[in-house]
Amino acid sequence: MGKVIEFKTTLLPFDGAKKLVNANNSESDLLYKEYYDLGDGKQLCTLVFERYFFRTGGRGSLTIILENVSGPNKVKCIPSGSAEGVLNIDWGASKDFVRWVENALSAYTLEEPQR
């Protein structure tokens, strides 16, 4: 849990963010979204989703950063808060949350996500 998962996509950040917001199902709540047009075709988006996981008995969040400021179009997924107990075990909840993003953008992914 807490590891950043990153992959490249053919979509501009605003387009990728729109696809994720539209692909969201009732299992997740969109808590926050922010879009920046930095000029010269550079864009930066931040999305924060939250979801309840029965297997952990708690809520987890997923921060998604879509940007093309430092090179090609990138998606960065940062899961958080889905673990329980002293050992910080999340029973695969964060992987499922990130997998939702990977599936929603799979038609536009240029490379396998870096884990």
N, CA, C and O atoms as a Tinker XYZ file with bonds, in Angstrom:
   460  protein
     1  N      0.829000   -1.178000    0.000000    73     2
     2  CA     0.000000    0.000000    0.000000    64     1     3
     3  C      0.873000    1.240000    0.000000    63     2     4     5
     4  O      1.974000    1.225000    0.549000    81     3
     5  N      0.395000    2.308000   -0.607000    73     3     6
     6  CA     1.096000    3.563000   -0.592000    64     5     7
     7  C      2.119000    3.723000   -1.699000    63     6     8     9
     8  O      2.708000    4.795000   -1.846000    81     7
     9  N      2.339000    2.682000   -2.476000    73     7    10
    10  CA     3.298000    2.781000   -3.565000    64     9    11
    11  C      2.663000    3.493000   -4.753000    63    10    12    13
    12  O      1.502000    3.253000   -5.084000    81    11
    13  N      3.428000    4.365000   -5.387000    73    11    14
    14  CA     2.940000    5.095000   -6.553000    64    13    15
    15  C      2.998000    4.184000   -7.771000    63    14    16    17
    16  O      4.039000    3.599000   -8.070000    81    15
    17  N      1.877000    4.070000   -8.469000    73    15    18
    18  CA     1.794000    3.302000   -9.712000    64    17    19
    19  C      1.718000    4.322000  -10.838000    63    18    20    21
    20  O      0.871000    5.215000  -10.812000    81    19
    21  N      2.593000    4.194000  -11.822000    73    19    22
    22  CA     2.672000    5.191000  -12.894000    64    21    23
    23  C      2.650000    4.506000  -14.251000    63    22    24    25
    24  O      3.254000    3.451000  -14.442000    81    23
    25  N      1.934000    5.132000  -15.203000    73    23    26
    26  CA     1.965000    4.646000  -16.579000    64    25    27
    27  C      1.718000    5.798000  -17.542000    63    26    28    29
    28  O      1.171000    6.835000  -17.169000    81    27
    29  N      2.136000    5.592000  -18.797000    73    27    30
    30  CA     1.970000    6.604000  -19.840000    64    29    31
    31  C      0.723000    6.301000  -20.648000    63    30    32    33
    32  O      0.313000    5.148000  -20.784000    81    31
    33  N      0.128000    7.360000  -21.182000    73    31    34
    34  CA    -1.113000    7.223000  -21.938000    64    33    35
    35  C     -1.098000    8.149000  -23.151000    63    34    36    37
    36  O     -0.334000    9.113000  -23.199000    81    35
    37  N     -1.934000    7.850000  -24.114000    73    35    38
    38  CA    -2.050000    8.706000  -25.298000    64    37    39
    39  C     -2.981000    9.883000  -25.050000    63    38    40    41
    40  O     -3.020000   10.818000  -25.849000    81    39
    41  N     -3.724000    9.848000  -23.964000    73    39    42
    42  CA    -4.690000   10.910000  -23.675000    64    41    43
    43  C     -4.027000   12.109000  -23.009000    63    42    44    45
    44  O     -3.148000   11.952000  -22.162000    81    43
    45  N     -4.452000   13.301000  -23.397000    73    43    46
    46  CA    -4.051000   14.491000  -22.659000    64    45    47
    47  C     -4.640000   14.395000  -21.254000    63    46    48    49
    48  O     -5.675000   13.755000  -21.068000    81    47
    49  N     -4.007000   15.013000  -20.269000    73    47    50
    50  CA    -4.495000   14.905000  -18.892000    64    49    51
    51  C     -5.972000   15.261000  -18.704000    63    50    52    53
    52  O     -6.681000   14.547000  -17.996000    81    51
    53  N     -6.456000   16.348000  -19.321000    73    51    54
    54  CA    -7.866000   16.723000  -19.155000    64    53    55
    55  C     -8.784000   15.628000  -19.697000    63    54    56    57
    56  O     -9.814000   15.324000  -19.094000    81    55
    57  N     -8.411000   15.034000  -20.837000    73    55    58
    58  CA    -9.228000   13.969000  -21.437000    64    57    59
    59  C     -9.217000   12.708000  -20.569000    63    58    60    61
    60  O    -10.250000   12.063000  -20.389000    81    59
    61  N     -8.053000   12.365000  -20.039000    73    59    62
    62  CA    -7.954000   11.205000  -19.156000    64    61    63
    63  C     -8.771000   11.397000  -17.886000    63    62    64    65
    64  O     -9.447000   10.476000  -17.428000    81    63
    65  N     -8.707000   12.596000  -17.323000    73    63    66
    66  CA    -9.479000   12.888000  -16.112000    64    65    67
    67  C    -10.973000   12.787000  -16.391000    63    66    68    69
    68  O    -11.727000   12.254000  -15.577000    81    67
    69  N    -11.397000   13.295000  -17.535000    73    67    70
    70  CA   -12.821000   13.223000  -17.892000    64    69    71
    71  C    -13.268000   11.765000  -18.010000    63    70    72    73
    72  O    -14.348000   11.403000  -17.541000    81    71
    73  N    -12.437000   10.932000  -18.636000    73    71    74
    74  CA   -12.777000    9.506000  -18.768000    64    73    75
    75  C    -12.898000    8.846000  -17.392000    63    74    76    77
    76  O    -13.804000    8.043000  -17.168000    81    75
    77  N    -11.998000    9.176000  -16.481000    73    75    78
    78  CA   -12.052000    8.582000  -15.144000    64    77    79
    79  C    -13.284000    9.039000  -14.367000    63    78    80    81
    80  O    -13.933000    8.238000  -13.694000    81    79
    81  N    -13.598000   10.316000  -14.462000    73    79    82
    82  CA   -14.787000   10.830000  -13.764000    64    81    83
    83  C    -16.040000   10.177000  -14.331000    63    82    84    85
    84  O    -16.943000    9.811000  -13.578000    81    83
    85  N    -16.103000   10.026000  -15.657000    73    83    86
    86  CA   -17.271000    9.398000  -16.290000    64    85    87
    87  C    -17.327000    7.892000  -16.044000    63    86    88    89
    88  O    -18.413000    7.314000  -16.007000    81    87
    89  N    -16.169000    7.249000  -15.875000    73    87    90
    90  CA   -16.127000    5.801000  -15.651000    64    89    91
    91  C    -16.389000    5.440000  -14.195000    63    90    92    93
    92  O    -16.593000    4.270000  -13.870000    81    91
    93  N    -16.383000    6.436000  -13.320000    73    91    94
    94  CA   -16.581000    6.167000  -11.895000    64    93    95
    95  C    -17.936000    5.519000  -11.664000    63    94    96    97
    96  O    -18.950000    5.935000  -12.224000    81    95
    97  N    -17.929000    4.495000  -10.828000    73    95    98
    98  CA   -19.183000    3.828000  -10.489000    64    97    99
    99  C    -19.631000    4.273000   -9.100000    63    98   100   101
   100  O    -18.962000    5.078000   -8.452000    81    99
   101  N    -20.734000    3.759000   -8.661000    73    99   102
   102  CA   -21.285000    4.189000   -7.377000    64   101   103
   103  C    -20.475000    3.690000   -6.183000    63   102   104   105
   104  O    -20.758000    4.074000   -5.048000    81   103
   105  N    -19.477000    2.843000   -6.416000    73   103   106
   106  CA   -18.649000    2.348000   -5.315000    64   105   107
   107  C    -17.683000    3.410000   -4.796000    63   106   108   109
   108  O    -17.261000    3.347000   -3.642000    81   107
   109  N    -17.334000    4.370000   -5.622000    73   107   110
   110  CA   -16.346000    5.380000   -5.256000    64   109   111
   111  C    -16.973000    6.766000   -5.267000    63   110   112   113
   112  O    -17.851000    7.067000   -6.076000    81   111
   113  N    -16.501000    7.598000   -4.350000    73   111   114
   114  CA   -16.938000    8.989000   -4.304000    64   113   115
   115  C    -15.802000    9.870000   -4.800000    63   114   116   117
   116  O    -14.663000    9.728000   -4.356000    81   115
   117  N    -16.110000   10.781000   -5.720000    73   115   118
   118  CA   -15.129000   11.769000   -6.156000    64   117   119
   119  C    -15.124000   12.877000   -5.106000    63   118   120   121
   120  O    -16.102000   13.612000   -4.969000    81   119
   121  N    -14.024000   12.993000   -4.370000    73   119   122
   122  CA   -13.933000   13.978000   -3.298000    64   121   123
   123  C    -13.397000   15.315000   -3.774000    63   122   124   125
   124  O    -13.745000   16.364000   -3.231000    81   123
   125  N    -12.538000   15.272000   -4.802000    73   123   126
   126  CA   -11.842000   16.497000   -5.194000    64   125   127
   127  C    -11.374000   16.370000   -6.632000    63   126   128   129
   128  O    -10.962000   15.295000   -7.070000    81   127
   129  N    -11.440000   17.473000   -7.363000    73   127   130
   130  CA   -10.846000   17.517000   -8.702000    64   129   131
   131  C    -10.311000   18.917000   -8.944000    63   130   132   133
   132  O    -10.890000   19.914000   -8.512000    81   131
   133  N     -9.191000   18.958000   -9.648000    73   131   134
   134  CA    -8.526000   20.226000   -9.909000    64   133   135
   135  C     -7.848000   20.123000  -11.275000    63   134   136   137
   136  O     -7.169000   19.138000  -11.564000    81   135
   137  N     -8.033000   21.127000  -12.098000    73   135   138
   138  CA    -7.486000   21.134000  -13.455000    64   137   139
   139  C     -6.667000   22.410000  -13.651000    63   138   140   141
   140  O     -7.125000   23.503000  -13.315000    81   139
   141  N     -5.469000   22.270000  -14.189000    73   139   142
   142  CA    -4.631000   23.425000  -14.499000    64   141   143
   143  C     -4.189000   23.355000  -15.951000    63   142   144   145
   144  O     -3.627000   22.351000  -16.387000    81   143
   145  N     -4.441000   24.416000  -16.695000    73   143   146
   146  CA    -3.907000   24.571000  -18.044000    64   145   147
   147  C     -2.702000   25.483000  -17.911000    63   146   148   149
   148  O     -2.848000   26.672000  -17.628000    81   147
   149  N     -1.515000   24.937000  -18.112000    73   147   150
   150  CA    -0.281000   25.672000  -17.897000    64   149   151
   151  C      0.241000   26.347000  -19.160000    63   150   152   153
   152  O      1.316000   26.946000  -19.148000    81   151
   153  N     -0.513000   26.253000  -20.243000    73   151   154
   154  CA    -0.085000   26.841000  -21.506000    64   153   155
   155  C      0.829000   25.908000  -22.282000    63   154   156   157
   156  O      1.359000   24.946000  -21.727000    81   155
   157  N      1.011000   26.189000  -23.546000    73   155   158
   158  CA     1.862000   25.384000  -24.434000    64   157   159
   159  C      1.467000   23.910000  -24.441000    63   158   160   161
   160  O      2.324000   23.041000  -24.607000    81   159
   161  N      0.173000   23.619000  -24.261000    73   159   162
   162  CA    -0.311000   22.245000  -24.282000    64   161   163
   163  C     -0.059000   21.458000  -23.006000    63   162   164   165
   164  O     -0.400000   20.278000  -22.932000    81   163
   165  N      0.526000   22.088000  -22.011000    73   163   166
   166  CA     0.827000   21.418000  -20.739000    64   165   167
   167  C     -0.396000   21.482000  -19.823000    63   166   168   169
   168  O     -0.993000   22.541000  -19.633000    81   167
   169  N     -0.751000   20.334000  -19.266000    73   167   170
   170  CA    -1.919000   20.233000  -18.397000    64   169   171
   171  C     -1.571000   19.410000  -17.158000    63   170   172   173
   172  O     -0.704000   18.536000  -17.186000    81   171
   173  N     -2.280000   19.720000  -16.072000    73   171   174
   174  CA    -2.101000   19.003000  -14.817000    64   173   175
   175  C     -3.463000   18.838000  -14.162000    63   174   176   177
   176  O     -4.189000   19.816000  -13.980000    81   175
   177  N     -3.813000   17.604000  -13.805000    73   175   178
   178  CA    -5.097000   17.315000  -13.148000    64   177   179
   179  C     -4.829000   16.492000  -11.901000    63   178   180   181
   180  O     -3.945000   15.636000  -11.877000    81   179
   181  N     -5.600000   16.765000  -10.878000    73   179   182
   182  CA    -5.569000   15.970000   -9.659000    64   181   183
   183  C     -6.989000   15.538000   -9.342000    63   182   184   185
   184  O     -7.902000   16.363000   -9.297000    81   183
   185  N     -7.174000   14.242000   -9.123000    73   183   186
   186  CA    -8.467000   13.682000   -8.734000    64   185   187
   187  C     -8.259000   12.890000   -7.447000    63   186   188   189
   188  O     -7.249000   12.204000   -7.292000    81   187
   189  N     -9.211000   12.983000   -6.529000    73   187   190
   190  CA    -9.162000   12.186000   -5.305000    64   189   191
   191  C    -10.486000   11.450000   -5.168000    63   190   192   193
   192  O    -11.553000   12.060000   -5.103000    81   191
   193  N    -10.393000   10.126000   -5.126000    73   191   194
   194  CA   -11.564000    9.271000   -4.952000    64   193   195
   195  C    -11.469000    8.577000   -3.597000    63   194   196   197
   196  O    -10.380000    8.368000   -3.063000    81   195
   197  N    -12.631000    8.224000   -3.055000    73   195   198
   198  CA   -12.693000    7.478000   -1.803000    64   197   199
   199  C    -13.665000    6.324000   -1.979000    63   198   200   201
   200  O    -14.670000    6.450000   -2.679000    81   199
   201  N    -13.363000    5.201000   -1.344000    73   199   202
   202  CA   -14.207000    4.011000   -1.478000    64   201   203
   203  C    -14.195000    3.236000   -0.158000    63   202   204   205
   204  O    -13.185000    3.176000    0.543000    81   203
   205  N    -15.336000    2.653000    0.149000    73   203   206
   206  CA   -15.428000    1.778000    1.326000    64   205   207
   207  C    -15.076000    0.357000    0.907000    63   206   208   209
   208  O    -15.573000   -0.143000   -0.102000    81   207
   209  N    -14.216000   -0.289000    1.687000    73   207   210
   210  CA   -13.819000   -1.665000    1.419000    64   209   211
   211  C    -14.320000   -2.560000    2.547000    63   210   212   213
   212  O    -13.907000   -2.412000    3.697000    81   211
   213  N    -15.209000   -3.487000    2.211000    73   211   214
   214  CA   -15.741000   -4.413000    3.206000    64   213   215
   215  C    -14.640000   -5.274000    3.812000    63   214   216   217
   216  O    -14.671000   -5.585000    5.003000    81   215
   217  N    -13.660000   -5.662000    2.981000    73   215   218
   218  CA   -12.618000   -6.583000    3.458000    64   217   219
   219  C    -11.743000   -5.970000    4.539000    63   218   220   221
   220  O    -11.172000   -6.694000    5.354000    81   219
   221  N    -11.629000   -4.638000    4.562000    73   219   222
   222  CA   -10.837000   -3.981000    5.606000    64   221   223
   223  C    -11.726000   -3.289000    6.627000    63   222   224   225
   224  O    -11.261000   -2.895000    7.697000    81   223
   225  N    -13.002000   -3.141000    6.298000    73   223   226
   226  CA   -13.920000   -2.467000    7.211000    64   225   227
   227  C    -13.672000   -0.980000    7.315000    63   226   228   229
   228  O    -14.012000   -0.362000    8.323000    81   227
   229  N    -13.084000   -0.399000    6.287000    73   227   230
   230  CA   -12.782000    1.031000    6.316000    64   229   231
   231  C    -12.745000    1.624000    4.923000    63   230   232   233
   232  O    -12.964000    0.944000    3.920000    81   231
   233  N    -12.462000    2.908000    4.896000    73   231   234
   234  CA   -12.414000    3.630000    3.636000    64   233   235
   235  C    -10.963000    3.810000    3.196000    63   234   236   237
   236  O    -10.060000    3.973000    4.016000    81   235
   237  N    -10.770000    3.777000    1.896000    73   235   238
   238  CA    -9.463000    4.040000    1.319000    64   237   239
   239  C     -9.594000    5.152000    0.302000    63   238   240   241
   240  O    -10.670000    5.371000   -0.253000    81   239
   241  N     -8.511000    5.849000    0.058000    73   239   242
   242  CA    -8.548000    6.912000   -0.947000    64   241   243
   243  C     -7.546000    6.605000   -2.054000    63   242   244   245
   244  O     -6.583000    5.861000   -1.866000    81   243
   245  N     -7.804000    7.195000   -3.195000    73   243   246
   246  CA    -6.908000    7.068000   -4.336000    64   245   247
   247  C     -6.729000    8.454000   -4.929000    63   246   248   249
   248  O     -7.681000    9.062000   -5.418000    81   247
   249  N     -5.501000    8.946000   -4.880000    73   247   250
   250  CA    -5.161000   10.220000   -5.504000    64   249   251
   251  C     -4.589000    9.907000   -6.874000    63   250   252   253
   252  O     -3.673000    9.095000   -7.004000    81   251
   253  N     -5.133000   10.556000   -7.895000    73   251   254
   254  CA    -4.693000   10.332000   -9.269000    64   253   255
   255  C     -4.184000   11.657000   -9.816000    63   254   256   257
   256  O     -4.896000   12.661000   -9.799000    81   255
   257  N     -2.954000   11.652000  -10.297000    73   255   258
   258  CA    -2.361000   12.838000  -10.908000    64   257   259
   259  C     -2.148000   12.521000  -12.378000    63   258   260   261
   260  O     -1.476000   11.549000  -12.721000    81   259
   261  N     -2.719000   13.338000  -13.237000    73   259   262
   262  CA    -2.539000   13.197000  -14.681000    64   261   263
   263  C     -1.783000   14.436000  -15.139000    63   262   264   265
   264  O     -2.214000   15.561000  -14.886000    81   263
   265  N     -0.666000   14.231000  -15.808000    73   263   266
   266  CA     0.139000   15.394000  -16.203000    64   265   267
   267  C      0.978000   15.105000  -17.438000    63   266   268   269
   268  O      1.292000   13.957000  -17.751000    81   267
   269  N      1.329000   16.177000  -18.126000    73   267   270
   270  CA     2.272000   16.099000  -19.240000    64   269   271
   271  C      3.289000   17.235000  -19.133000    63   270   272   273
   272  O      3.829000   17.694000  -20.140000    81   271
   273  N      3.539000   17.676000  -17.919000    73   271   274
   274  CA     4.464000   18.774000  -17.663000    64   273   275
   275  C      5.906000   18.304000  -17.797000    63   274   276   277
   276  O      6.747000   19.017000  -18.344000    81   275
   277  N      6.190000   17.111000  -17.299000    73   275   278
   278  CA     7.566000   16.615000  -17.281000    64   277   279
   279  C      7.841000   15.603000  -18.394000    63   278   280   281
   280  O      8.726000   14.758000  -18.264000    81   279
   281  N      7.089000   15.690000  -19.478000    73   279   282
   282  CA     7.291000   14.762000  -20.587000    64   281   283
   283  C      5.971000   14.293000  -21.147000    63   282   284   285
   284  O      5.003000   15.054000  -21.186000    81   283
   285  N      5.918000   13.022000  -21.590000    73   283   286
   286  CA     4.682000   12.502000  -22.181000    64   285   287
   287  C      3.547000   12.445000  -21.157000    63   286   288   289
   288  O      3.760000   12.614000  -19.957000    81   287
   289  N      2.336000   12.203000  -21.667000    73   287   290
   290  CA     1.151000   12.119000  -20.809000    64   289   291
   291  C      1.321000   10.978000  -19.812000    63   290   292   293
   292  O      1.522000    9.829000  -20.204000    81   291
   293  N      1.240000   11.301000  -18.522000    73   291   294
   294  CA     1.431000   10.308000  -17.467000    64   293   295
   295  C      0.251000   10.296000  -16.517000    63   294   296   297
   296  O     -0.406000   11.312000  -16.291000    81   295
   297  N      0.001000    9.116000  -15.966000    73   295   298
   298  CA    -1.000000    8.933000  -14.917000    64   297   299
   299  C     -0.267000    8.351000  -13.715000    63   298   300   301
   300  O      0.428000    7.342000  -13.833000    81   299
   301  N     -0.425000    8.986000  -12.564000    73   299   302
   302  CA     0.175000    8.499000  -11.320000    64   301   303
   303  C     -0.949000    8.218000  -10.338000    63   302   304   305
   304  O     -1.792000    9.080000  -10.092000    81   303
   305  N     -0.966000    7.015000   -9.776000    73   303   306
   306  CA    -1.998000    6.596000   -8.822000    64   305   307
   307  C     -1.348000    6.368000   -7.464000    63   306   308   309
   308  O     -0.379000    5.617000   -7.348000    81   307
   309  N     -1.887000    7.023000   -6.438000    73   307   310
   310  CA    -1.355000    6.892000   -5.091000    64   309   311
   311  C     -2.475000    6.440000   -4.156000    63   310   312   313
   312  O     -3.286000    7.259000   -3.723000    81   311
   313  N     -2.526000    5.132000   -3.836000    73   311   314
   314  CA    -3.550000    4.646000   -2.907000    64   313   315
   315  C     -3.144000    4.940000   -1.464000    63   314   316   317
   316  O     -1.959000    4.995000   -1.138000    81   315
   317  N     -4.146000    5.128000   -0.611000    73   315   318
   318  CA    -3.861000    5.445000    0.782000    64   317   319
   319  C     -5.039000    5.075000    1.673000    63   318   320   321
   320  O     -6.191000    5.089000    1.238000    81   319
   321  N     -4.740000    4.747000    2.912000    73   319   322
   322  CA    -5.764000    4.581000    3.933000    64   321   323
   323  C     -6.580000    3.313000    3.890000    63   322   324   325
   324  O     -7.538000    3.188000    4.653000    81   323
   325  N     -6.247000    2.364000    3.033000    73   323   326
   326  CA    -7.069000    1.154000    2.938000    64   325   327
   327  C     -6.561000    0.018000    3.820000    63   326   328   329
   328  O     -7.148000   -1.063000    3.839000    81   327
   329  N     -5.483000    0.255000    4.544000    73   327   330
   330  CA    -4.904000   -0.799000    5.383000    64   329   331
   331  C     -5.480000   -0.756000    6.791000    63   330   332   333
   332  O     -6.063000    0.237000    7.227000    81   331
   333  N     -5.293000   -1.862000    7.475000    73   331   334
   334  CA    -5.767000   -1.940000    8.855000    64   333   335
   335  C     -4.699000   -2.557000    9.734000    63   334   336   337
   336  O     -3.836000   -3.296000    9.260000    81   335
   337  N     -4.764000   -2.253000   10.998000    73   335   338
   338  CA    -3.904000   -2.883000   11.980000    64   337   339
   339  C     -2.478000   -2.375000   11.991000    63   338   340   341
   340  O     -2.072000   -1.554000   11.168000    81   339
   341  N     -1.736000   -2.891000   12.949000    73   339   342
   342  CA    -0.351000   -2.496000   13.147000    64   341   343
   343  C      0.525000   -2.906000   11.965000    63   342   344   345
   344  O      1.499000   -2.226000   11.644000    81   343
   345  N      0.179000   -4.011000   11.324000    73   343   346
   346  CA     0.984000   -4.512000   10.211000    64   345   347
   347  C      0.666000   -3.834000    8.887000    63   346   348   349
   348  O      1.310000   -4.117000    7.877000    81   347
   349  N     -0.326000   -2.936000    8.882000    73   347   350
   350  CA    -0.648000   -2.153000    7.686000    64   349   351
   351  C     -1.051000   -3.044000    6.506000    63   350   352   353
   352  O     -0.573000   -2.850000    5.388000    81   351
   353  N     -1.928000   -4.017000    6.757000    73   351   354
   354  CA    -2.380000   -4.953000    5.727000    64   353   355
   355  C     -3.669000   -4.434000    5.108000    63   354   356   357
   356  O     -4.610000   -4.097000    5.826000    81   355
   357  N     -3.720000   -4.367000    3.787000    73   355   358
   358  CA    -4.954000   -3.864000    3.141000    64   357   359
   359  C     -5.703000   -4.936000    2.356000    63   358   360   361
   360  O     -6.701000   -4.625000    1.705000    81   359
   361  N     -5.255000   -6.183000    2.398000    73   359   362
   362  CA    -5.948000   -7.320000    1.786000    64   361   363
   363  C     -6.247000   -7.099000    0.304000    63   362   364   365
   364  O     -7.263000   -7.578000   -0.200000    81   363
   365  N     -5.380000   -6.387000   -0.389000    73   363   366
   366  CA    -5.541000   -6.178000   -1.830000    64   365   367
   367  C     -6.468000   -5.042000   -2.213000    63   366   368   369
   368  O     -6.735000   -4.839000   -3.397000    81   367
   369  N     -6.966000   -4.294000   -1.232000    73   367   370
   370  CA    -7.909000   -3.212000   -1.518000    64   369   371
   371  C     -7.286000   -2.130000   -2.397000    63   370   372   373
   372  O     -7.919000   -1.671000   -3.348000    81   371
   373  N     -6.060000   -1.717000   -2.095000    73   371   374
   374  CA    -5.429000   -0.656000   -2.885000    64   373   375
   375  C     -5.159000   -1.118000   -4.316000    63   374   376   377
   376  O     -5.277000   -0.328000   -5.253000    81   375
   377  N     -4.797000   -2.388000   -4.490000    73   375   378
   378  CA    -4.567000   -2.913000   -5.846000    64   377   379
   379  C     -5.855000   -2.887000   -6.662000    63   378   380   381
   380  O     -5.837000   -2.551000   -7.846000    81   379
   381  N     -6.970000   -3.241000   -6.031000    73   379   382
   382  CA    -8.257000   -3.195000   -6.732000    64   381   383
   383  C     -8.621000   -1.773000   -7.132000    63   382   384   385
   384  O     -9.145000   -1.545000   -8.223000    81   383
   385  N     -8.347000   -0.824000   -6.257000    73   383   386
   386  CA    -8.665000    0.576000   -6.533000    64   385   387
   387  C     -7.848000    1.067000   -7.728000    63   386   388   389
   388  O     -8.387000    1.717000   -8.624000    81   387
   389  N     -6.556000    0.760000   -7.743000    73   387   390
   390  CA    -5.684000    1.171000   -8.853000    64   389   391
   391  C     -6.069000    0.436000  -10.133000    63   390   392   393
   392  O     -6.023000    1.017000  -11.217000    81   391
   393  N     -6.445000   -0.831000  -10.017000    73   391   394
   394  CA    -6.840000   -1.609000  -11.192000    64   393   395
   395  C     -8.033000   -0.968000  -11.905000    63   394   396   397
   396  O     -8.143000   -1.042000  -13.129000    81   395
   397  N     -8.918000   -0.342000  -11.138000    73   395   398
   398  CA   -10.060000    0.352000  -11.736000    64   397   399
   399  C     -9.569000    1.446000  -12.703000    63   398   400   401
   400  O    -10.119000    1.594000  -13.794000    81   399
   401  N     -8.549000    2.204000  -12.314000    73   399   402
   402  CA    -7.980000    3.252000  -13.176000    64   401   403
   403  C     -7.335000    2.625000  -14.405000    63   402   404   405
   404  O     -7.543000    3.088000  -15.527000    81   403
   405  N     -6.559000    1.580000  -14.195000    73   403   406
   406  CA    -5.897000    0.903000  -15.312000    64   405   407
   407  C     -6.919000    0.393000  -16.323000    63   406   408   409
   408  O     -6.722000    0.538000  -17.529000    81   407
   409  N     -7.997000   -0.194000  -15.845000    73   407   410
   410  CA    -9.034000   -0.707000  -16.743000    64   409   411
   411  C     -9.754000    0.417000  -17.479000    63   410   412   413
   412  O    -10.044000    0.292000  -18.669000    81   411
   413  N    -10.042000    1.503000  -16.791000    73   411   414
   414  CA   -10.756000    2.627000  -17.409000    64   413   415
   415  C     -9.942000    3.270000  -18.527000    63   414   416   417
   416  O    -10.511000    3.796000  -19.483000    81   415
   417  N     -8.612000    3.232000  -18.412000    73   415   418
   418  CA    -7.743000    3.875000  -19.408000    64   417   419
   419  C     -6.968000    2.864000  -20.259000    63   418   420   421
   420  O     -6.049000    3.251000  -20.982000    81   419
   421  N     -7.318000    1.593000  -20.187000    73   419   422
   422  CA    -6.535000    0.546000  -20.861000    64   421   423
   423  C     -6.429000    0.735000  -22.371000    63   422   424   425
   424  O     -5.404000    0.391000  -22.958000    81   423
   425  N     -7.456000    1.270000  -23.005000    73   423   426
   426  CA    -7.417000    1.468000  -24.463000    64   425   427
   427  C     -6.423000    2.554000  -24.869000    63   426   428   429
   428  O     -6.076000    2.665000  -26.045000    81   427
   429  N     -5.965000    3.349000  -23.916000    73   427   430
   430  CA    -5.087000    4.485000  -24.202000    64   429   431
   431  C     -3.712000    4.345000  -23.551000    63   430   432   433
   432  O     -2.902000    5.270000  -23.610000    81   431
   433  N     -3.445000    3.204000  -22.937000    73   431   434
   434  CA    -2.195000    2.995000  -22.215000    64   433   435
   435  C     -1.075000    2.624000  -23.182000    63   434   436   437
   436  O     -1.249000    1.765000  -24.046000    81   435
   437  N      0.076000    3.279000  -23.031000    73   435   438
   438  CA     1.226000    3.034000  -23.910000    64   437   439
   439  C      2.174000    1.973000  -23.365000    63   438   440   441
   440  O      2.907000    1.343000  -24.127000    81   439
   441  N      2.162000    1.775000  -22.062000    73   439   442
   442  CA     3.074000    0.813000  -21.454000    64   441   443
   443  C      2.425000    0.238000  -20.207000    63   442   444   445
   444  O      1.498000    0.822000  -19.646000    81   443
   445  N      2.921000   -0.910000  -19.783000    73   443   446
   446  CA     2.415000   -1.525000  -18.558000    64   445   447
   447  C      2.723000   -0.616000  -17.371000    63   446   448   449
   448  O      3.792000   -0.008000  -17.313000    81   447
   449  N      1.798000   -0.523000  -16.435000    73   447   450
   450  CA     2.051000    0.297000  -15.240000    64   449   451
   451  C      3.294000   -0.165000  -14.492000    63   450   452   453
   452  O      3.548000   -1.363000  -14.364000    81   451
   453  N      4.067000    0.804000  -13.999000    73   451   454
   454  CA     5.262000    0.506000  -13.210000    64   453   455
   455  C      4.841000    0.310000  -11.766000    63   454   456   457
   456  O      4.252000    1.200000  -11.153000    81   455
   457  N      5.144000   -0.847000  -11.233000    73   455   458
   458  CA     4.768000   -1.170000   -9.838000    64   457   459
   459  C      5.989000   -1.225000   -8.959000    63   458   460
   460  O      5.875000   -1.481000   -7.760000    81   459
